[in-house]
């Protein structure tokens, strides 16, 4: 491994709430060992599946969220399983777990117990509501967190009281990003002090951190921000930003800084190239009061007609060349052909040798010139590395491993 976290051993006991955190660490070079119950983790049954064939080894969701990890099976409900986990934990740098609060401690595997054997251990518990508080034992889902965390209050349509949820998995991503940052900070502290620590990470609190200006506006200005179609919430209605182009694709066309004399002139110059400036070249539009009174005419009339006259890709590039924050609204699959992403080598080809095939995966968020990010391997098969880790590393014999398998310990 050559990434910035090369040399670190991470034990992952995570379901859908935390598997993305493990992926982030693994793709950065950490040796992430995913520990699943015998038979595999339930996330393996989340579709869609390769070639629409449901199977725990063909979940595309599981594939994506578990790259660069090795995998073993271990039943922590058994004494032998707990003993093996303790041996693994003694040499680990980080443990990531998403069990219900208090579960690991009830098995004798809580932080205080494990740190007695490894003071430098970092244990991060990523749970829906944290380890304390009146909601700590509440059940949750991604949808619930989008509601309780405040995001849904800002997502919806003009003049509608109906909240809209963002795409699936956002809450898990937020929680995993903040858990990753917390783990990174703990690793930095450990390099200075030599001491590990326990991290109580709450997905609910991660969501509450990401409501943009809604909380600040309410506390300090007494304003409740309004939902607005296809654009950011605001204290009062703003001009629309989505316009249908000639080819039936929407364009998000923002006028950064608002309609002011400078922006109206730039907009007039752009549209005039196509003979569609209307009356925007009239000197009266250098008067801010005239612009304010003509907002609907400019945005809903002239700009909307201009965008409707051209294909989305052409009009958005034309706007960008004039300094406008415009972009086509692309379907996710359109990104596979994105020239910019191809130029930066974003898309990665990952081999699945057991299938004799390779598949395209999304790549890195940042390019490291000295410690390159990489997907080192596809997601592990169920128990794929039991022999490598339990036998070759811990010294267990193949016969002992076979007995553990018969007893449903692995």
FENCOR-V305315 format. One line per field, one symbol per residue. ss: DSSP state (H for helix, E for strand, C for the rest). phi: phi as a letter, one per 20 degrees, with the letter a starting at -180 (. if undefined). burial: 1 if it has 9 or more other ideal C-beta (glycine too) atoms within 8 Angstrom, else 0. Layout:
ss: ???
phi: ???
burial: ???
//
This chain:
ss: CCCCCCCCEEEEECCCCCHHHHHHHHHCCCEEEEEECCCCCHHHHCCCEHHHCCCCCCEHHHHHHCCCEEEEECCCCCHHHHHHHHHHHHCCCEEEECCCCCHHHHCCCCHHHHHCCCCCCEEEEEECCCCCCCCCCCCCCHHHHHHHCCCHHHCCCCCCCCCCCCCCCHHHHHHHHHHHHHHHHHHHHHHHHCCCCEEEEEHHHHHHCCCCCHHHHHHHHCCCCECCCCCCCECCCCCCCEEECCCCCEEEEECCCCCCHHHHHHHHHHHHHCCCCCCCCCHHHHCHHHHHHCHHHHHHHHHHHHHHCCCHHHHHHHHHHCCCEEEECCCHHHHHHCHHHHHCCCCEEEEECCCCEEEEECCCCCCCCCCCCCCCCCCCCCCCCHHHHHHHHCCCCHHHHHHHHHCCCC
phi: .cffdgnedddddcdffcfffffgfffeofeededdfgnofgffdeefdglldfafdcffffgfecfmdeccdbeffdffffffffffffdeecddccffgnffffemdfgfffffebfefdddddcgcnecnfdgdffbbgffffffeofffddrcgmdeefcefgfnfffffgffffffffgfffffffedndeadddddfgfffffdeleffffffdcmddfefbgmbffbfcgcffcdceefendfcecedgnnfcgfffffffffffgdmcfldfefgffeegfffgfdgfffefdfffffffecfgfffffffffeneecafeefgffffdffffffemffdddecffdmcccecfdeebdeedcffaefafgfffmgdgffefefeenfefffffffffemec
burial: 00101101111111111111111111111111111111011011010010000001011111111111111111110101110111111001111111101001101010101110010111111111110000010001010011101111111110000011100001111111111101100110110000010111111111110110011011000000111110001100000111111000111110100011101111111111000110010000100001100110011111111111011100110111010101011000000001001100011101010000001010100001001111111111011111111110010000001001100011
//
